[in-house]
Amino acid sequence: MQRRRVDRRPTWNFTQTEPVSGNYYPVNTALHIADATAQLTLLADASQGGTGLLGTGQLEMMVHRRLLQDDGRGMGEPLDEREHTTPYVDCTSQPCGQATGPGLIVRGTHYLTLNSPATAAKHWRPLQDQVYAPPQMLFANTPLPTTRHSFLTAALPPNVQLMTLEKLAANQILLRLSHQFAIHEDSAMSTPVTLNLQSLFPAIPVRKAEETSLTANQLKSDMQRLSWEGRGEKAAPARGTLSGQWKSRPGC
């Protein structure tokens, strides 16, 4: 998560002119507030606006935005979505964009966890995986030879997830493993993890492993990464290694 402070921007001198909207931020996954003894974390099921900066110990989420007057931001009409809207054609015989009927209703589900800051990630990170990566249900009309099958012979460590196992060619498989915890997020779960690919997938003979970019369109050894440096900063070196075994680092 990115740390936010009320009426402040980390990279430039900021003058606040909108004390409410100026402290709202897009929440794609989660946000939290914390003090020395407790952390309240909220997971959203869709991208929404949110803030924890408008009141001490408060979280505020904007599930749906609706305005009855034009906000002067360029639309030229209120952001008032209703059940019916006249099309923007033939505006001489009818008012274009006129909204009628009841307003649209947007519902969402929020998940809350309340823990100590030191152990909070251990609770909300697994919940995040359950919310955003639910099991995919598949059905078939023909009988299956077995009711249970997995390429994995054992469970992965709790801080590692299998993201992709895709056959690219006859003897080539794309494998993505993800470390689910950020650096320093948890004293135990944020530590690096080493996995032996051959013992993890005994049914798939591993002859060679090559590390690629996240999109798997080029080898990591061939990548030319851009180096961004801010004032008074040094560009961080590339992270991640692969040689016979797969090693995951937090945040990779």
TIGU-589623 format. One record per residue (C-alpha): residue in one letter; residue number from 1; x, y, z. Coordinates in steps of 0.5 Angstrom, whole numbers, plus 500, padded with zeros to 3 digits. Layout:
! residues N
+------+-----+-----+-----+-----+
| code | pos |   u |   v |   w |
+------+-----+-----+-----+-----+
|    A | NUM |   X |   Y |   Z |
...
+------+-----+-----+-----+-----+
***
This chain:
! residues 252
+------+-----+-----+-----+-----+
| code | pos |   u |   v |   w |
+------+-----+-----+-----+-----+
|    M |   1 | 500 | 500 | 500 |
|    Q |   2 | 502 | 507 | 499 |
|    R |   3 | 502 | 512 | 505 |
|    R |   4 | 498 | 518 | 505 |
|    R |   5 | 498 | 524 | 509 |
|    V |   6 | 493 | 529 | 510 |
|    D |   7 | 494 | 535 | 506 |
|    R |   8 | 501 | 533 | 503 |
|    R |   9 | 504 | 530 | 497 |
|    P |  10 | 511 | 527 | 498 |
|    T |  11 | 514 | 530 | 491 |
|    W |  12 | 512 | 537 | 491 |
|    N |  13 | 510 | 543 | 495 |
|    F |  14 | 502 | 542 | 495 |
|    T |  15 | 497 | 547 | 497 |
|    Q |  16 | 490 | 544 | 499 |
|    T |  17 | 484 | 548 | 496 |
|    E |  18 | 480 | 542 | 496 |
|    P |  19 | 480 | 539 | 504 |
|    V |  20 | 475 | 533 | 502 |
|    S |  21 | 476 | 531 | 495 |
|    G |  22 | 484 | 533 | 495 |
|    N |  23 | 484 | 528 | 501 |
|    Y |  24 | 481 | 522 | 497 |
|    Y |  25 | 485 | 517 | 493 |
|    P |  26 | 483 | 511 | 488 |
|    V |  27 | 482 | 505 | 492 |
|    N |  28 | 483 | 499 | 488 |
|    T |  29 | 484 | 493 | 493 |
|    A |  30 | 485 | 496 | 500 |
|    L |  31 | 486 | 501 | 505 |
|    H |  32 | 488 | 502 | 512 |
|    I |  33 | 489 | 506 | 518 |
|    A |  34 | 493 | 505 | 524 |
|    D |  35 | 496 | 507 | 531 |
|    A |  36 | 501 | 504 | 535 |
|    T |  37 | 496 | 499 | 538 |
|    A |  38 | 491 | 497 | 532 |
|    Q |  39 | 490 | 497 | 525 |
|    L |  40 | 483 | 497 | 521 |
|    T |  41 | 484 | 494 | 514 |
|    L |  42 | 478 | 495 | 509 |
|    L |  43 | 478 | 491 | 502 |
|    A |  44 | 473 | 493 | 497 |
|    D |  45 | 470 | 488 | 492 |
|    A |  46 | 471 | 494 | 486 |
|    S |  47 | 475 | 500 | 485 |
|    Q |  48 | 472 | 506 | 489 |
|    G |  49 | 474 | 512 | 492 |
|    G |  50 | 476 | 512 | 499 |
|    T |  51 | 480 | 516 | 505 |
|    G |  52 | 482 | 515 | 512 |
|    L |  53 | 484 | 522 | 513 |
|    L |  54 | 478 | 526 | 514 |
|    G |  55 | 477 | 524 | 521 |
|    T |  56 | 481 | 521 | 527 |
|    G |  57 | 480 | 513 | 527 |
|    Q |  58 | 475 | 514 | 521 |
|    L |  59 | 475 | 511 | 514 |
|    E |  60 | 470 | 513 | 508 |
|    M |  61 | 469 | 510 | 502 |
|    M |  62 | 465 | 513 | 496 |
|    V |  63 | 461 | 507 | 493 |
|    H |  64 | 458 | 511 | 488 |
|    R |  65 | 458 | 518 | 486 |
|    R |  66 | 452 | 522 | 484 |
|    L |  67 | 451 | 530 | 483 |
|    L |  68 | 445 | 534 | 482 |
|    Q |  69 | 449 | 540 | 479 |
|    D |  70 | 454 | 540 | 474 |
|    D |  71 | 461 | 540 | 478 |
|    G |  72 | 464 | 545 | 473 |
|    R |  73 | 469 | 539 | 471 |
|    G |  74 | 468 | 539 | 463 |
|    M |  75 | 462 | 535 | 463 |
|    G |  76 | 457 | 541 | 462 |
|    E |  77 | 452 | 537 | 465 |
|    P |  78 | 450 | 533 | 472 |
|    L |  79 | 453 | 527 | 474 |
|    D |  80 | 446 | 524 | 475 |
|    E |  81 | 446 | 517 | 472 |
|    R |  82 | 439 | 515 | 472 |
|    E |  83 | 435 | 509 | 469 |
|    H |  84 | 433 | 512 | 462 |
|    T |  85 | 437 | 517 | 458 |
|    T |  86 | 436 | 520 | 452 |
|    P |  87 | 441 | 519 | 446 |
|    Y |  88 | 446 | 525 | 444 |
|    V |  89 | 443 | 525 | 437 |
|    D |  90 | 438 | 530 | 434 |
|    C |  91 | 438 | 535 | 439 |
|    T |  92 | 434 | 540 | 435 |
|    S |  93 | 427 | 536 | 437 |
|    Q |  94 | 429 | 533 | 444 |
|    P |  95 | 433 | 535 | 449 |
|    C |  96 | 440 | 531 | 449 |
|    G |  97 | 442 | 527 | 455 |
|    Q |  98 | 436 | 528 | 459 |
|    A |  99 | 436 | 523 | 465 |
|    T | 100 | 429 | 520 | 467 |
|    G | 101 | 427 | 515 | 472 |
|    P | 102 | 430 | 513 | 479 |
|    G | 103 | 437 | 514 | 480 |
|    L | 104 | 442 | 508 | 479 |
|    I | 105 | 444 | 504 | 485 |
|    V | 106 | 451 | 501 | 486 |
|    R | 107 | 452 | 496 | 492 |
|    G | 108 | 458 | 493 | 494 |
|    T | 109 | 462 | 489 | 499 |
|    H | 110 | 467 | 491 | 504 |
|    Y | 111 | 471 | 486 | 508 |
|    L | 112 | 474 | 489 | 515 |
|    T | 113 | 480 | 486 | 519 |
|    L | 114 | 482 | 489 | 526 |
|    N | 115 | 489 | 487 | 528 |
|    S | 116 | 495 | 489 | 531 |
|    P | 117 | 500 | 493 | 526 |
|    A | 118 | 505 | 487 | 527 |
|    T | 119 | 500 | 482 | 525 |
|    A | 120 | 495 | 485 | 521 |
|    A | 121 | 498 | 483 | 514 |
|    K | 122 | 498 | 476 | 516 |
|    H | 123 | 490 | 477 | 516 |
|    W | 124 | 488 | 481 | 511 |
|    R | 125 | 493 | 478 | 505 |
|    P | 126 | 490 | 471 | 505 |
|    L | 127 | 483 | 475 | 505 |
|    Q | 128 | 485 | 479 | 499 |
|    D | 129 | 487 | 472 | 496 |
|    Q | 130 | 480 | 469 | 497 |
|    V | 131 | 476 | 476 | 495 |
|    Y | 132 | 480 | 477 | 489 |
|    A | 133 | 482 | 470 | 486 |
|    P | 134 | 476 | 465 | 488 |
|    P | 135 | 476 | 458 | 485 |
|    Q | 136 | 473 | 457 | 478 |
|    M | 137 | 468 | 452 | 478 |
|    L | 138 | 468 | 448 | 471 |
|    F | 139 | 463 | 443 | 469 |
|    A | 140 | 463 | 437 | 464 |
|    N | 141 | 457 | 432 | 462 |
|    T | 142 | 462 | 426 | 461 |
|    P | 143 | 465 | 422 | 467 |
|    L | 144 | 472 | 424 | 469 |
|    P | 145 | 477 | 419 | 470 |
|    T | 146 | 478 | 422 | 477 |
|    T | 147 | 475 | 427 | 482 |
|    R | 148 | 481 | 430 | 484 |
|    H | 149 | 488 | 432 | 481 |
|    S | 150 | 493 | 437 | 482 |
|    F | 151 | 500 | 438 | 479 |
|    L | 152 | 502 | 440 | 486 |
|    T | 153 | 505 | 435 | 491 |
|    A | 154 | 504 | 439 | 497 |
|    A | 155 | 501 | 446 | 499 |
|    L | 156 | 505 | 452 | 497 |
|    P | 157 | 508 | 456 | 503 |
|    P | 158 | 503 | 461 | 506 |
|    N | 159 | 506 | 467 | 503 |
|    V | 160 | 507 | 464 | 496 |
|    Q | 161 | 501 | 463 | 491 |
|    L | 162 | 501 | 460 | 484 |
|    M | 163 | 499 | 465 | 479 |
|    T | 164 | 500 | 462 | 472 |
|    L | 165 | 501 | 455 | 470 |
|    E | 166 | 501 | 455 | 462 |
|    K | 167 | 503 | 450 | 457 |
|    L | 168 | 506 | 455 | 451 |
|    A | 169 | 509 | 449 | 447 |
|    A | 170 | 510 | 442 | 447 |
|    N | 171 | 516 | 442 | 452 |
|    Q | 172 | 515 | 449 | 455 |
|    I | 173 | 511 | 452 | 461 |
|    L | 174 | 510 | 459 | 463 |
|    L | 175 | 510 | 459 | 471 |
|    R | 176 | 509 | 465 | 475 |
|    L | 177 | 510 | 464 | 483 |
|    S | 178 | 508 | 470 | 487 |
|    H | 179 | 510 | 473 | 494 |
|    Q | 180 | 504 | 475 | 497 |
|    F | 181 | 507 | 480 | 502 |
|    A | 182 | 511 | 486 | 501 |
|    I | 183 | 517 | 488 | 505 |
|    H | 184 | 517 | 489 | 512 |
|    E | 185 | 510 | 488 | 512 |
|    D | 186 | 510 | 482 | 517 |
|    S | 187 | 516 | 479 | 521 |
|    A | 188 | 515 | 472 | 518 |
|    M | 189 | 511 | 472 | 512 |
|    S | 190 | 515 | 478 | 509 |
|    T | 191 | 522 | 474 | 509 |
|    P | 192 | 524 | 471 | 502 |
|    V | 193 | 522 | 464 | 500 |
|    T | 194 | 526 | 458 | 496 |
|    L | 195 | 522 | 453 | 492 |
|    N | 196 | 525 | 447 | 489 |
|    L | 197 | 521 | 446 | 482 |
|    Q | 198 | 523 | 439 | 481 |
|    S | 199 | 520 | 437 | 487 |
|    L | 200 | 514 | 441 | 487 |
|    F | 201 | 512 | 439 | 480 |
|    P | 202 | 514 | 431 | 480 |
|    A | 203 | 510 | 430 | 474 |
|    I | 204 | 513 | 435 | 470 |
|    P | 205 | 521 | 434 | 468 |
|    V | 206 | 524 | 440 | 469 |
|    R | 207 | 530 | 441 | 464 |
|    K | 208 | 532 | 448 | 465 |
|    A | 209 | 529 | 454 | 468 |
|    E | 210 | 529 | 461 | 465 |
|    E | 211 | 527 | 468 | 468 |
|    T | 212 | 523 | 472 | 464 |
|    S | 213 | 520 | 479 | 465 |
|    L | 214 | 513 | 479 | 468 |
|    T | 215 | 510 | 479 | 461 |
|    A | 216 | 514 | 473 | 459 |
|    N | 217 | 516 | 476 | 452 |
|    Q | 218 | 523 | 477 | 454 |
|    L | 219 | 529 | 474 | 458 |
|    K | 220 | 531 | 478 | 464 |
|    S | 221 | 538 | 477 | 462 |
|    D | 222 | 536 | 481 | 455 |
|    M | 223 | 532 | 486 | 459 |
|    Q | 224 | 534 | 494 | 459 |
|    R | 225 | 531 | 497 | 465 |
|    L | 226 | 530 | 504 | 465 |
|    S | 227 | 533 | 507 | 471 |
|    W | 228 | 529 | 513 | 475 |
|    E | 229 | 532 | 518 | 479 |
|    G | 230 | 529 | 523 | 484 |
|    R | 231 | 533 | 529 | 487 |
|    G | 232 | 538 | 526 | 492 |
|    E | 233 | 536 | 519 | 490 |
|    K | 234 | 540 | 513 | 487 |
|    A | 235 | 536 | 508 | 482 |
|    A | 236 | 535 | 502 | 486 |
|    P | 237 | 538 | 495 | 482 |
|    A | 238 | 534 | 490 | 479 |
|    R | 239 | 531 | 485 | 484 |
|    G | 240 | 530 | 477 | 483 |
|    T | 241 | 535 | 471 | 482 |
|    L | 242 | 534 | 464 | 479 |
|    S | 243 | 538 | 459 | 478 |
|    G | 244 | 536 | 451 | 479 |
|    Q | 245 | 531 | 454 | 485 |
|    W | 246 | 526 | 459 | 485 |
|    K | 247 | 527 | 464 | 490 |
|    S | 248 | 522 | 469 | 492 |
|    R | 249 | 523 | 476 | 495 |
|    P | 250 | 517 | 480 | 498 |
|    G | 251 | 514 | 485 | 493 |
|    C | 252 | 516 | 481 | 487 |
+------+-----+-----+-----+-----+
***
